[in-house]
Amino acid sequence: MSPTLSGPAVQEPRLLERARAGDADAFTQLVEPHRAGLRAHGYRMLGSVHDAEDALQEALLRAWRGLPSFEGRSSLRSWLYRIVTNASLDVAARRPKRVLPLDYGPPSDPHDGLAPPLAESGWVGPYPDDALGLADGRATPEARYELRESLELAFVVALQRLPPRQRAVLILRDVLGFSAQEVGETLEASVASVKSALQRARRAVDEQLPERSQQATLRALGDNTLRVLVQRYIDAFERNDVDAVVAMLTDDATHAMPPTPTWFSGREAIAAFYAAEPLSGERQWRHLPTRVNGQPAVGCYSRAGEEGSFSAHVLDVLTLRGPRIAAITSFVDVEAFRIVGLPDRLPAG
């Protein structure tokens, strides 16, 4: 039987012709296979789901308006990534650089409790695993980072510390696998300047990343061990067992809690905070395990009394070093639950 000629590669020219003629539905069909990857690209550039969505919507508007000028000298995918990159650079120019509390100031005293949220500061936010954009992951073998690895919190935070154009160069070359020539065309820069920016960006990022990525750590642990580890974490919290939680931490573990600037360093400080605040016994806890940024995560729900439903309290993203927790990033914001698709409340039962 002859293969059918109805795949995306065959359909694309027809859709492109219709879209150029003003068919909005054809344009949507052209873009849809790339949408998740483009959104993930915007998140790497900007560190925020909401900023990434703003950049994507602006980029799609530019693409629709610029479609008559698209002559097909590059692939549609390359053209779309070029537009999203520049839209993201425009967003980055008018919004604060996003960080985590560890970048904001020194560790906090656990006896001082949580500082109030800093609304004027931009924080790196979570990204849902089911929106990682892996279906569009056609990076070349020259790409240095796996697509899932490139959305881990440590990598996204390291990206945000780079100047925006260096950030764009690193992502386009080392995550998406575009050539230096393609990157230069995207940024209207020479190949030599692209290569120079890439060297500086690689050096800066390599200095910040741990020796082992979370993906390598998770593969070494295996799914069953990981499930047990996350369940131990959940069980300890639901018993308000400070010692059991702290026993799971590395000696140098950190715990950050955006949107507050508060963060703690070391098991002793984290234990003191837990005993005084979340695990003091004043709250009851229920949890939903999930995956965020390619890492294990837990939606933590609490209630103050013995009755009633449990409210979304904090989304804990766990960073592992071997079988221990090296960092907990707690997003103290119900919006974080909505971003990753968790409910706002859990029933009492």
Phi, psi and omega in degrees: 000135179286143178294143179286142180259067182225013181286178182302322182295326179282321183289329188303313179300321180294316179296321180297318179297315179295319181295320178298332179276003176102013180275103183293326179294321177296321177298316178300317179295325177295318187280328191306317180297341183257350192301313183297317178295322179293321178294317177298323177298316177298323178294317177300320181292325194242344177074015183212132176299316183293318177296320179297320179293321176300314181296320180295316180296319177296320181294319180294325175296317178297320180296317179299315181290328184267002185302321179301335181270354178284112187260358176081014178291332171247170177289158176301319179302311180300318181297316180294318179295326177298316183291318179295322178301313183288325174296321178294321177297323177294319177295317181299328182290337184247005179233153183294150175297138183268139184222180165247163183307331180297336176275344191276324183186183182290166179298153185270161172278122184297342180277353181271351182073191182278135172285157178293153178300148177255095185296333185278351181262140177271133180243143170300137182248172180282161177227128185290138181298326183284002177239028186289343177077030182287336181296334179264015187279069180258040179295150180284167178300342180286345179297135185273336187242137171297150182297320178292320178299327184285359176245006174296149184303316182300321181288317180296319178296317178299322177298319184294340179280348179277153168302146187306318182289323173297320178301314180298316180299313182298316181294313183296321182278307193266344176257310186266345173077022176289152179287162177299325178297314180296320179295318178299320178294322180296318187259004182054053182226160178285158177299321180298318180290327176297313181296322178294315179296323180295318179299316180294318181294316178301316182298315182294317182290318181299327179292337186260336186279147175294164182299327185237133178288164176295325180297318177295319179296315182294322177296320180293323180289318184087156186297319183294315178298320179296317178300317179297317181298313181295321179293323175299319179298314180297312182299318180297319179294319183288342173268358188055043186260093183299313184300321182292321177294312184296328179296340180275351187269152167288160182300326184258024183301152174238155177222114181247151187222064175297144016269016171273155177280002185289134169207152183239150182234125176095151185298322183297315181293319180295319179298318181296319179294314180301317182294327183273333188241267192294329184249028179286348183099355180282343181238150167258148186234144167225156189220154171232119176286148179205188174230134182222134180055033181072015183235158174295143181212161182221125171278119185255123182244141183224160168216151185273333182249197181268350185233163176096174181281169180258133183261145175304128185241306183204141176259112181265119173257124187260131173250123187257148168233101190065221182272011180244160181268119181266338180204141171240122174251110185257112178272104186271072187196122181299334179298329178298323177297317181294322180300319184264006172085024176262150180289159177286333185219155171239141180292159184301327183287000000 
